[in-house]
Amino acid sequence: MFEDTSFLEKFFYNLLINAKYELKNRYVHIDNNQSANTWSLKCNSCTLEEQAIINVIKSNLMVKQEEIASETNKFLRTVKTYMSVMQEKGLIERINEKRNGKWIAKLKENI
């Protein structure tokens, strides 16, 4: 099984900004055919915002905070605050310099 928030996102877009996304019950079903390897991006002790940031970091280690903000639809200041807290929790780590460095997402199994 895996989690997909796209249905909820479409639901809230419809509710908040009167978008016209089509919502059907079959879009909510959980797919049991996913392999265990897809769970490597999952963190059980993270909030949804932290999980979204981790997913972006996992897809691009050299990502900038501005890019994370645009991909997660959050303000830059919000992303910086979350990432600071995540560094204190040990969920992410910055390697090397500010400009040429990269982010490392650590999962609880690796800590």
trRosetta pair geometry for C-beta under 8 A, 3 or more apart (Angstrom, degrees):
i j d omega theta_ij theta_ji phi_ij phi_ji
1 30 4.9 6 -141 167 102 124
1 31 7.2 145 -127 74 49 46
1 32 5.7 -20 -69 -103 70 62
1 34 6.9 91 -129 41 1 115
2 30 7.4 163 47 -160 48 86
2 31 6.5 -18 35 63 96 93
2 34 4.6 20 -22 27 122 168
2 38 5.8 -34 -94 115 138 133
2 39 7.5 -140 -103 -78 91 72
3 42 7.7 114 21 -109 113 115
4 7 6.9 76 108 -1 94 92
5 8 5.0 -55 -166 46 73 113
5 9 5.6 78 134 -29 87 100
5 48 7.3 97 -86 -152 155 124
6 9 5.5 -53 -144 37 33 114
6 10 6.3 32 157 -18 66 104
6 27 7.8 -100 96 173 101 113
7 10 5.9 -56 -150 37 29 108
7 11 6.3 34 150 -23 64 107
7 23 6.9 100 -157 -135 86 95
7 27 5.0 149 -96 127 115 108
7 28 5.4 117 -154 -88 175 72
8 11 5.4 -51 -146 34 33 116
8 12 6.4 27 158 -13 67 105
9 12 6.1 -59 -148 40 29 104
9 13 6.3 31 153 -20 64 106
10 13 5.6 -52 -145 36 33 113
10 14 6.4 36 154 -20 64 103
10 19 7.4 -114 -158 95 65 132
10 21 3.8 -128 -166 124 108 161
10 23 6.1 169 114 -81 119 98
11 14 5.8 -57 -155 35 29 111
11 15 6.3 22 151 -16 64 111
11 21 7.7 -96 -58 78 32 129
11 23 6.1 75 -85 -103 80 147
12 15 5.3 -54 -141 41 36 112
12 16 5.6 15 167 -5 72 114
13 16 6.4 -63 -129 47 23 95
13 17 5.8 -40 -166 44 63 103
13 19 4.1 -7 140 23 101 141
13 21 6.1 72 78 -6 119 129
14 17 8.0 -61 -96 58 7 63
14 18 7.1 25 -166 -136 44 21
14 19 5.1 -88 -83 65 50 81
14 20 7.2 97 -113 -91 91 17
14 21 5.5 -108 -58 41 106 94
14 23 6.9 -78 -16 -26 158 128
23 27 6.7 -110 -152 46 54 140
24 27 5.3 105 65 -6 73 101
25 28 5.7 -57 -164 26 48 113
25 29 7.6 66 146 -41 70 87
26 29 5.9 -24 -161 -6 47 117
31 34 5.8 89 106 -28 102 97
34 38 4.9 -63 174 35 116 146
35 38 5.8 116 66 -8 70 94
36 39 5.7 -41 -172 15 55 118
37 40 6.1 -15 -178 -17 55 113
38 41 7.1 -40 174 21 56 102
39 42 4.8 -47 -165 20 68 125
40 107 7.3 -126 -171 -32 59 158
41 51 7.9 89 148 -168 86 87
41 54 6.8 150 -169 121 77 105
41 55 5.5 57 -176 -103 127 80
41 58 5.5 -131 -114 37 100 172
42 51 7.5 2 -136 -138 48 118
42 107 7.8 57 79 -131 47 129
43 46 3.9 58 95 -9 118 123
43 50 7.0 -80 77 118 139 109
43 51 5.9 -161 43 -99 100 85
43 54 6.0 91 -9 18 132 173
43 91 6.7 47 -148 -140 160 116
43 107 5.7 -144 -95 -129 88 81
43 108 6.6 123 -146 -14 81 95
44 108 6.8 -54 39 14 94 143
45 108 6.2 92 13 -60 118 135
46 50 3.9 -134 -166 93 103 119
46 51 4.6 134 110 -58 131 80
46 54 6.6 -58 -130 -8 169 139
46 91 6.7 104 -92 -130 110 148
47 50 4.7 95 50 8 75 102
47 51 6.9 -137 94 -5 39 88
48 51 5.5 -54 -145 38 32 114
48 52 6.4 37 154 -23 65 102
49 52 5.7 -51 -150 32 31 112
49 53 6.6 30 152 -16 63 104
49 72 7.2 85 -148 178 72 139
49 74 7.1 81 -145 -77 110 147
49 78 7.9 -93 -162 156 141 110
49 82 5.6 -116 133 -119 118 148
50 53 5.7 -54 -151 36 34 111
50 54 6.3 36 151 -20 66 105
50 82 6.2 -160 -85 -175 70 112
50 85 8.0 -91 -92 93 116 108
50 86 5.7 156 -136 -90 106 117
50 91 6.5 -1 -177 133 122 168
51 54 5.6 -52 -146 37 33 113
51 55 6.4 37 154 -22 65 104
52 55 5.7 -52 -149 33 31 113
52 56 6.7 30 153 -17 63 104
52 72 4.7 110 138 -121 130 116
53 56 5.8 -54 -151 35 33 110
53 57 6.3 32 152 -17 66 107
53 68 5.8 40 -131 -168 82 129
53 72 6.5 -20 -72 -61 66 155
53 79 6.9 150 -103 -144 120 87
53 82 6.0 177 -37 121 154 130
53 83 6.5 -158 -172 -79 152 85
53 86 6.8 -134 93 -40 143 164
53 92 7.5 -72 127 -45 115 148
54 57 5.6 -56 -146 39 32 111
54 58 6.2 35 154 -23 66 106
54 86 7.9 -166 -63 -153 91 146
54 91 6.8 -82 -82 162 118 113
54 92 7.0 -149 -98 -69 79 108
54 105 4.6 112 -149 -145 84 137
55 58 5.7 -51 -145 34 30 113
55 59 6.6 26 155 -17 62 106
56 59 5.9 -59 -152 36 31 108
56 60 6.9 -37 168 40 65 92
56 63 5.9 -161 147 140 97 175
56 67 7.5 171 176 119 129 91
56 68 5.0 136 108 -121 154 82
56 71 5.2 132 -112 91 130 145
56 72 6.5 -84 -36 -47 142 103
57 60 7.2 -97 -146 68 25 56
57 61 6.6 49 -180 -110 71 47
57 63 6.1 -129 -105 40 52 128
57 68 7.4 9 -57 -99 77 123
57 92 6.4 -144 -92 -122 176 125
57 103 4.5 -86 -143 104 118 131
57 104 7.8 96 162 177 127 3
57 105 4.6 135 98 -50 128 115
58 61 8.0 15 -128 -70 18 71
58 105 5.4 -56 -63 31 82 147
59 63 7.7 57 77 -49 80 136
60 63 4.2 99 98 -54 106 101
60 67 7.6 -55 85 121 141 145
61 102 4.1 27 145 -173 101 120
61 103 5.7 -159 -160 56 61 66
61 104 7.1 21 -142 -80 110 52
62 102 5.1 -53 -82 -106 59 93
62 103 7.9 -176 -78 14 15 79
63 67 5.0 -124 -166 81 90 129
63 68 5.8 98 141 -55 124 89
63 103 6.6 -43 51 19 88 126
64 67 4.8 97 58 5 77 101
64 68 7.2 -139 99 -4 42 85
65 68 5.4 -49 -147 35 39 115
65 69 6.3 45 152 -23 67 101
65 76 6.4 87 131 -153 103 86
65 79 5.3 154 -172 116 93 125
65 80 5.9 48 -173 -76 150 78
65 83 6.6 -100 -113 -1 112 158
66 69 5.6 -51 -151 32 31 114
66 70 6.6 25 153 -14 64 104
66 76 6.0 -10 -104 -109 64 117
67 70 5.8 -55 -147 38 34 106
67 71 6.2 28 156 -15 67 110
68 71 5.9 -60 -143 42 29 107
68 72 6.0 5 165 1 67 115
68 74 7.8 -23 128 52 79 112
68 79 5.2 141 101 -156 111 142
68 83 7.7 85 94 -61 163 129
69 72 6.5 -70 -138 49 22 94
69 74 5.2 -104 -142 78 68 77
69 75 6.4 -31 -154 147 121 15
69 76 4.5 -43 -76 -86 165 58
69 78 7.3 121 -122 60 99 90
69 79 4.4 -112 -77 -14 86 145
70 73 7.5 25 -172 -75 29 40
72 79 6.9 134 54 -92 132 111
74 78 4.4 -116 172 85 111 129
74 79 5.2 132 97 -54 124 89
74 82 7.7 -3 149 1 165 139
75 78 4.5 96 60 2 83 106
75 79 7.2 -154 92 -5 45 84
76 79 5.7 -55 -150 36 34 111
76 80 6.3 35 153 -20 67 105
77 80 5.7 -53 -147 36 32 113
77 81 6.4 34 154 -20 64 105
78 81 5.8 -56 -151 35 30 111
78 82 6.4 28 153 -16 65 107
79 82 5.8 -54 -146 39 32 110
79 83 6.1 27 158 -17 66 110
80 83 5.9 -58 -143 40 27 108
80 84 6.3 33 156 -23 63 106
81 84 5.8 -54 -150 32 29 112
81 85 6.6 24 154 -13 63 106
82 85 5.9 -60 -152 40 31 108
82 86 6.0 31 151 -21 67 110
83 86 5.3 -51 -140 38 34 115
83 87 6.4 41 155 -23 64 100
83 92 6.5 -55 -150 66 80 145
84 87 5.8 -51 -152 31 30 111
84 88 6.8 29 150 -16 61 104
85 88 5.6 -55 -153 36 35 112
85 89 6.3 31 150 -16 67 107
86 89 5.6 -54 -144 40 34 111
86 91 4.3 -75 -168 61 89 117
86 92 4.8 35 130 18 117 106
87 90 7.6 43 -179 -73 31 26
87 91 7.5 -85 -67 50 24 73
87 92 5.8 -58 -79 76 65 83
87 93 6.7 111 -130 -98 84 45
87 94 7.1 -18 -109 -8 129 95
90 93 7.7 3 -152 -60 53 98
90 106 6.2 -61 153 78 75 139
90 111 5.5 89 137 -128 128 137
91 105 7.0 -16 156 -155 74 69
91 106 6.0 -163 -164 62 27 83
92 103 5.7 -15 -171 -171 115 104
92 104 6.6 151 -161 79 61 51
92 105 5.4 -28 -103 -106 84 56
92 106 6.6 -176 -87 16 26 81
93 103 7.3 143 74 -160 42 57
93 104 4.6 -17 60 59 93 104
93 106 6.3 50 -8 -22 105 117
94 98 8.0 10 173 -102 139 52
94 101 5.5 44 179 142 89 145
94 102 7.8 166 -152 86 56 30
94 103 6.1 -33 -99 -102 61 64
94 104 7.8 -168 -78 18 15 81
95 101 5.5 169 84 -163 50 96
95 102 5.4 -14 58 61 103 76
95 103 7.6 171 15 -97 84 14
95 104 5.8 64 -23 -21 116 113
96 100 6.0 -73 135 98 132 81
96 101 3.7 -179 78 -107 87 80
96 102 6.7 48 32 14 116 70
97 100 4.9 41 59 46 112 84
97 101 4.9 -161 66 -43 41 95
98 101 6.1 -10 -89 9 9 120
106 110 5.1 -130 -159 83 80 118
106 111 5.4 90 152 -67 123 92
107 110 5.2 85 57 10 72 102
107 111 7.4 -138 97 -15 35 91
108 111 5.6 -53 -142 26 37 113
